[in-house]
Amino acid sequence: MDRYPSKGDMIDLVNGLCLIEDKIKAELAFDFMKDPKVANVEALKIPMFYVWHKLGYGHTYTLSPRGANSYWLASFKTSPPEYLSECMRLLREGEIPYIDMELRNSLINFYSELSEAYNI
């Protein structure tokens, strides 16, 4: 990474994903736990939580009161490059509903820079 993401940048990314998650949940009513779109959005947040922790920005609840899903966090830690590649695939192939182009591009840039850092 050329520069570390700021606290504000990371909060904006996670908040944007939380808004998308809320829209999906509202659309699906009580069946949202069965829909992979919710899981996909949740999974996209995990690299931000990991970097947040590694940079010493504070507790993950400071980044988002919803916290980080431990399953996705373990998946990320197991194979970060593959995980990041999957995040970018989800965004590039349009599998995340309600996402605007600015958030999509910001996330892809974040994942790309983080992926490059892992490949060094």
DACORJO-V254043 format. One record per backbone hydrogen bond with DSSP energy under -0.5 kcal/mol. NH is the residue of the N-H (numbers start at 1). CO is the residue of the C=O. E is the energy in kcal/mol with one decimal. If there is no record, write none. Layout:
nh:NH co:CO e:E
nh:NH co:CO e:E
This chain:
nh:10 co:6 e:-2.2
nh:11 co:7 e:-2.6
nh:12 co:8 e:-2.4
nh:13 co:9 e:-2.1
nh:14 co:10 e:-2.4
nh:15 co:11 e:-2.9
nh:16 co:12 e:-2.3
nh:17 co:13 e:-2.0
nh:18 co:14 e:-2.5
nh:19 co:15 e:-2.2
nh:20 co:16 e:-1.6
nh:21 co:17 e:-2.5
nh:22 co:18 e:-2.4
nh:23 co:19 e:-2.0
nh:24 co:20 e:-2.4
nh:25 co:21 e:-2.6
nh:26 co:22 e:-2.4
nh:27 co:23 e:-2.0
nh:28 co:24 e:-2.2
nh:29 co:25 e:-1.0
nh:31 co:28 e:-2.0
nh:32 co:29 e:-0.6
nh:34 co:31 e:-1.5
nh:35 co:32 e:-1.0
nh:38 co:35 e:-0.9
nh:39 co:35 e:-1.0
nh:40 co:36 e:-2.7
nh:41 co:37 e:-2.0
nh:42 co:38 e:-2.4
nh:43 co:39 e:-2.6
nh:44 co:40 e:-1.4
nh:45 co:41 e:-0.8
nh:45 co:42 e:-1.0
nh:46 co:42 e:-0.7
nh:46 co:43 e:-0.7
nh:48 co:45 e:-1.0
nh:49 co:45 e:-1.6
nh:50 co:46 e:-2.5
nh:51 co:47 e:-2.4
nh:52 co:48 e:-2.8
nh:53 co:49 e:-2.2
nh:54 co:50 e:-2.6
nh:55 co:51 e:-2.6
nh:56 co:53 e:-1.4
nh:57 co:52 e:-2.2
nh:62 co:59 e:-1.9
nh:63 co:59 e:-0.8
nh:64 co:60 e:-2.2
nh:67 co:64 e:-1.9
nh:73 co:69 e:-2.2
nh:74 co:70 e:-2.2
nh:75 co:71 e:-2.1
nh:76 co:72 e:-2.4
nh:77 co:73 e:-2.4
nh:78 co:74 e:-1.7
nh:79 co:75 e:-1.4
nh:83 co:79 e:-2.4
nh:84 co:80 e:-2.9
nh:85 co:81 e:-2.0
nh:86 co:82 e:-2.2
nh:87 co:83 e:-2.1
nh:88 co:84 e:-2.3
nh:89 co:85 e:-2.1
nh:90 co:86 e:-2.5
nh:91 co:87 e:-1.8
nh:92 co:88 e:-2.8
nh:93 co:89 e:-2.5
nh:94 co:91 e:-1.0
nh:95 co:90 e:-2.4
nh:97 co:95 e:-0.6
nh:99 co:96 e:-0.9
nh:104 co:100 e:-2.5
nh:105 co:101 e:-2.7
nh:106 co:102 e:-2.3
nh:107 co:103 e:-2.6
nh:108 co:104 e:-2.4
nh:109 co:105 e:-2.5
nh:110 co:106 e:-2.3
nh:111 co:107 e:-2.9
nh:112 co:108 e:-2.6
nh:113 co:109 e:-2.5
nh:114 co:110 e:-2.3
nh:115 co:111 e:-2.7
nh:116 co:112 e:-2.4
nh:117 co:113 e:-1.8
nh:118 co:114 e:-1.6
nh:119 co:115 e:-1.4
nh:120 co:117 e:-0.7
